[in-house]
Amino acid sequence: MKQSKLLVMALITFAFFACDKSDELEIDNLTGTYIGSLTNPNLKSALDEGHGSDDATADVKHMGDGQIQVHCYSTDFDTTIVLDYYHNNDSVMVCLTGDDFTNMYGHMKGEGHMSGGMMGDMHDDETEWMHHMDDEHQNGDEHFGGFHPESQSFEYTFLMPEGKIKFKGQKH
């Protein structure tokens, strides 16, 4: 009896740390430097002629508690943004946070969690991204990018006063 209790405790402890470790490994696969380009989708004619793009770098750092910081820069562009990240099957999606979220979507983040528990109220077969979309957004809400771990790529569209600027890059 005593041995079976010890065995059960050991299995529970192992499972807890194994699950926790996989999330850390996943975020470690996302963080780092991405080399790519910036394009301005509003200048389609310039892009068609080979103009309107600029070599760029995005440095992605883990901030803790489901957040990353993205510092994206090139010769004529330099911005830093903090984003929440959500697992979505074979990709990881990102969403605005804090005041940026409130300004974009018209309400504070967390107001959609009426039954409490944040991620604790997820349903079977529901990804973190699906849960986020159901709880925090309305149909038609726009999102601006994410990661594709298999191809080690990241893309994000920055909303700037002069229009949208899209970064697309590969992990270096």
VENPE-V501133 format. One record per backbone hydrogen bond with DSSP energy under -1.0 kcal/mol. CO is the residue of the C=O (numbers start at 0). NH is the residue of the N-H. If there is no record, write none. Layout:
# VENPE-V501133
co,nh
CO,NH
CO,NH
This chain:
# VENPE-V501133
co,nh
0,4
1,5
2,6
3,7
4,8
5,9
6,10
7,11
8,12
9,13
10,14
11,15
12,16
13,17
14,18
15,19
16,20
17,21
18,22
19,23
20,24
21,25
22,26
23,27
24,28
26,30
31,59
32,171
33,57
34,169
35,55
36,167
37,53
38,165
39,42
42,46
43,47
44,48
45,50
46,49
51,39
53,37
55,35
56,72
57,33
58,70
59,31
60,68
63,66
65,84
66,62
67,82
68,60
69,80
70,58
71,78
72,56
76,73
78,71
80,69
82,67
83,94
85,92
86,128
87,90
90,87
91,146
92,85
94,83
96,99
97,101
98,102
99,103
100,104
101,105
107,110
109,112
111,113
116,119
117,120
118,121
122,125
126,130
127,131
128,132
129,133
130,134
131,135
132,136
137,140
143,156
144,93
145,154
146,91
147,152
151,170
152,147
153,168
154,145
155,166
157,164
159,162
162,159
164,157
165,38
166,155
167,36
168,153
169,34
